[in-house]
C-alpha cells in the first residue's frame, strides 16, 4: 500500500517536492523502517551528499526537516543521531505516511487502533447530533462507494477512509479533523496485515451502513456503540492476523 495514497487522502499539494524534502523522505523512511536504529549515527553530511548526488546545503536542510519531526538530533562534535521512537512526532503526516513504506509494525498498529477507539465512537455520536444534510449525504455516498468496490483492496480502503473522514467532518470538531491522519495510516497499514481478498471486502459494509443509519436518525447512543463495536472487531481481527503472520 503506497504512502502516496496517504498523501492523496490528506489532499497534500501535488507539486514536486524540493530536493531537500526528497532527501528527508528517503532518510525518514529508513529511520521509520529501522534501517537506522534509535541511538545510531547516520552518515555525515559529505557522505549523504555523495550518496544522493545533492549539495551539502540540501542535506543540511533535509536533516533540519527531520530534526523538526523529532527523528534526528544534531550534536556538534558527535554527529547526527537517530532519536528514540518515543521522541518522534508520531502524528506528523510524513511520519505516519513513512510507516507505509516500512515493514508492518504490529505494536504501532495496535496503538493507532487504540487512538481510533478512543475518539471515533465519540465522533459518531457528535455527528449524529450535529450533521447537516450535506454531511449525511457525504457519509452515505462513501458507504455506497464501499459497497461498489470489488476490484482491489486499495480502492476499498480509500472508500473506507472517506467514510470515516466524512463522519469526523460531520462531528464539527476541528481538533478531531486535525487527527484524521491517524485513521488513514491505521487503515492503510492494516490492509497490509490482513491482505484481504478484494471479494471479501464487502462483508464489513453492512456494519458501516448501520453506523450511517444511526447517525442519520440522530441516535448518538447507537452511533457511538456501533462504531465502538466496529473498531473493536477490527482490532481483534488485526491481532489474530498479526499473531499468524
C-alpha positions as CSV (number, residue, x, y, z in Angstrom):
1,X,0.0,0.0,0.0
2,X,1.8,3.2,-1.2
3,X,2.3,6.2,1.0
4,X,1.2,8.3,-1.9
5,X,-2.4,7.1,-1.1
6,X,-2.0,8.7,2.3
7,X,-0.9,12.0,0.8
8,X,-3.8,11.9,-1.6
9,X,-6.3,11.3,1.2
10,X,-4.7,14.2,3.1
11,X,-5.1,16.2,-0.1
12,X,-1.4,17.2,0.1
13,X,-0.1,19.6,-2.5
14,X,0.7,17.8,-5.8
15,X,3.8,19.9,-6.7
16,X,7.0,18.0,-6.9
17,X,8.9,18.2,-3.6
18,X,12.2,20.1,-3.4
19,X,15.4,18.1,-3.3
20,X,15.7,18.7,0.5
21,X,12.2,17.2,1.0
22,X,13.0,14.2,-1.2
23,X,16.2,13.5,0.8
24,X,14.3,14.0,4.0
25,X,11.7,11.5,2.9
26,X,14.3,8.9,1.9
27,X,16.1,9.2,5.2
28,X,12.8,9.3,7.1
29,X,11.7,6.1,5.5
30,X,14.9,4.4,6.5
31,X,14.6,5.6,10.1
32,X,11.0,4.5,10.4
33,X,11.8,1.1,8.9
34,X,14.5,0.5,11.4
35,X,17.4,0.6,8.9
36,X,18.8,3.4,11.1
37,X,18.2,2.3,14.7
38,X,17.5,4.7,17.6
39,X,20.7,5.9,19.1
40,X,22.8,5.2,16.0
41,X,24.6,7.9,14.0
42,X,23.6,8.4,10.4
43,X,26.2,9.2,7.7
44,X,27.9,12.5,7.8
45,X,26.9,15.4,5.5
46,X,29.5,14.8,2.9
47,X,28.7,11.1,2.6
48,X,24.9,11.8,2.3
49,X,25.6,14.4,-0.3
50,X,27.6,11.9,-2.3
51,X,25.0,9.1,-1.9
52,X,22.1,11.3,-3.1
53,X,24.0,13.4,-5.6
54,X,23.0,16.6,-4.0
55,X,24.7,19.5,-2.4
56,X,25.6,19.6,1.3
57,X,23.2,22.5,1.7
58,X,20.4,20.2,0.5
59,X,21.4,17.6,3.0
60,X,21.6,20.1,5.8
61,X,18.1,21.3,5.0
62,X,16.8,17.7,4.9
63,X,18.3,17.0,8.3
64,X,16.6,20.1,9.7
65,X,13.3,18.8,8.5
66,X,13.9,15.5,10.3
67,X,15.0,17.3,13.4
68,X,11.7,19.2,13.4
69,X,9.8,15.9,13.3
70,X,11.7,14.6,16.2
71,X,13.6,11.8,14.3
72,X,17.1,13.2,14.4
73,X,19.3,15.1,16.9
74,X,22.4,17.0,15.8
75,X,25.2,17.4,18.2
76,X,28.4,19.4,17.4
77,X,31.4,17.1,17.7
78,X,29.3,14.0,17.8
79,X,27.2,13.9,14.7
80,X,23.6,13.3,13.7
81,X,21.9,10.7,15.8
82,X,18.5,8.9,15.5
83,X,16.3,9.8,18.4
84,X,14.4,7.3,20.4
85,X,11.0,6.4,19.0
86,X,9.2,7.9,22.0
87,X,10.5,11.3,21.0
88,X,9.3,11.2,17.4
89,X,6.3,13.3,16.4
90,X,4.2,10.3,15.5
91,X,1.2,12.3,14.5
92,X,3.2,14.2,11.8
93,X,1.7,13.4,8.4
94,X,5.1,12.4,6.9
95,X,6.0,10.1,9.8
96,X,2.6,8.4,9.6
97,X,3.0,8.1,5.8
98,X,6.5,6.7,6.1
99,X,5.2,3.8,8.1
100,X,3.5,2.6,4.9
101,X,6.9,2.1,3.3
102,X,8.2,0.2,6.3
103,X,7.5,-3.4,7.3
104,X,4.2,-3.6,9.2
105,X,4.8,-2.8,12.9
106,X,2.1,-4.7,14.9
107,X,2.7,-2.6,18.1
108,X,2.4,0.7,16.2
109,X,-0.8,-0.6,14.5
110,X,-2.2,-1.6,17.9
111,X,-1.5,1.9,19.2
112,X,-3.2,3.5,16.2
113,X,-6.3,1.4,16.8
114,X,-6.3,2.3,20.5
115,X,-6.4,6.0,19.5
116,X,-9.2,5.3,17.0
117,X,-11.2,3.6,19.6
118,X,-10.7,6.5,22.0
119,X,-12.1,9.2,19.7
120,X,-14.0,7.8,16.8
121,X,-17.1,6.5,18.7
122,X,-17.5,9.9,20.2
123,X,-17.1,11.4,16.7
124,X,-20.0,9.3,15.5
125,X,-22.1,10.5,18.5
126,X,-21.3,14.1,17.7
127,X,-22.0,13.5,14.0
128,X,-25.5,12.2,15.0
129,X,-26.1,15.4,16.9
130,X,-24.6,17.9,14.5
131,X,-24.5,16.5,11.0
132,X,-26.0,18.7,8.2
133,X,-28.0,17.2,5.3
134,X,-24.8,17.7,3.2
135,X,-22.8,15.8,5.8
136,X,-25.2,12.9,5.8
137,X,-25.1,12.8,2.0
138,X,-21.3,12.6,2.1
139,X,-21.3,9.7,4.6
140,X,-23.9,7.8,2.7
141,X,-22.0,8.3,-0.6
142,X,-18.9,6.9,1.0
143,X,-20.8,3.9,2.3
144,X,-22.2,3.3,-1.2
145,X,-18.8,3.5,-2.7
146,X,-17.5,0.9,-0.3
147,X,-20.4,-1.4,-1.4
148,X,-19.5,-0.9,-5.1
149,X,-15.7,-1.5,-4.7
150,X,-14.8,-5.1,-5.7
151,X,-11.7,-4.5,-7.8
152,X,-8.9,-4.1,-5.3
153,X,-8.2,-3.8,-1.6
154,X,-6.6,-0.4,-2.3
155,X,-9.8,1.0,-3.8
156,X,-11.9,-0.3,-0.9
157,X,-9.6,1.1,1.8
158,X,-9.8,4.5,0.1
159,X,-13.6,4.3,0.2
160,X,-13.4,3.2,3.8
161,X,-11.2,6.1,4.6
162,X,-13.6,8.5,3.0
163,X,-16.4,7.1,5.1
164,X,-14.6,7.7,8.4
165,X,-13.4,11.1,7.2
166,X,-17.0,12.1,6.4
167,X,-18.1,11.2,9.9
168,X,-15.2,13.2,11.5
169,X,-16.1,16.2,9.4
170,X,-19.8,15.9,10.5
171,X,-18.7,15.9,14.1
172,X,-17.7,19.5,13.7
173,X,-14.7,19.4,15.9
174,X,-11.6,20.9,14.4
175,X,-9.2,19.0,16.7
176,X,-10.6,15.7,15.6
177,X,-10.3,16.8,12.0
178,X,-6.6,17.5,12.5
179,X,-6.2,13.9,13.7
180,X,-7.7,12.3,10.6
181,X,-4.3,11.1,9.5
182,X,-4.4,8.5,12.3
183,X,-7.3,6.9,10.6
184,X,-5.7,6.9,7.2
185,X,-2.5,5.4,8.5
186,X,-4.3,2.7,10.5
187,X,-6.4,1.7,7.6
188,X,-3.6,1.6,5.1
189,X,-1.2,-0.3,7.4
190,X,-3.9,-2.7,8.5
191,X,-4.8,-3.7,4.9
192,X,-1.2,-4.8,4.5
193,X,-1.5,-7.0,7.6
194,X,-4.9,-8.6,6.7
195,X,-4.1,-8.7,2.9
196,X,-7.8,-9.4,2.2
197,X,-9.2,-10.9,-1.0
198,X,-11.0,-7.9,-2.5
199,X,-14.1,-10.1,-3.0
200,X,-14.4,-10.3,0.8
201,X,-14.2,-6.6,1.5
202,X,-18.0,-6.2,1.2
203,X,-18.6,-8.2,4.4
204,X,-18.0,-5.1,6.5
205,X,-20.3,-2.8,4.5
206,X,-23.5,-3.6,6.4
207,X,-21.8,-2.7,9.7
208,X,-20.7,0.7,8.2
209,X,-24.2,1.2,6.9
210,X,-25.6,0.6,10.3
211,X,-23.4,3.4,11.7
212,X,-24.6,5.7,8.9
213,X,-28.2,4.9,9.6
214,X,-27.8,5.6,13.3
215,X,-26.2,9.0,12.6
216,X,-28.9,9.9,10.0
217,X,-31.5,9.0,12.6
218,X,-29.8,11.3,15.1
219,X,-29.3,8.4,17.6
220,X,-26.0,9.3,19.2
221,X,-26.0,6.4,21.7
222,X,-26.5,3.9,19.0
223,X,-24.0,5.5,16.6
224,X,-21.3,5.6,19.4
225,X,-21.9,1.9,20.4
226,X,-21.9,0.7,16.8
227,X,-18.7,2.5,16.0
228,X,-17.0,1.1,19.1
229,X,-18.2,-2.5,18.2
230,X,-16.9,-2.0,14.6
231,X,-13.5,-0.8,15.7
232,X,-13.2,-3.4,18.4
233,X,-13.9,-6.2,15.9
234,X,-11.3,-4.7,13.6
235,X,-8.7,-4.6,16.4
236,X,-9.5,-8.2,17.3
237,X,-9.0,-9.4,13.7
238,X,-5.8,-7.5,13.3
239,X,-4.4,-9.1,16.5
240,X,-5.2,-12.5,15.1
241,X,-3.7,-11.8,11.7
242,X,-0.5,-10.3,13.3
243,X,-0.2,-13.4,15.5
244,X,-0.5,-15.7,12.5
245,X,2.0,-13.7,10.4
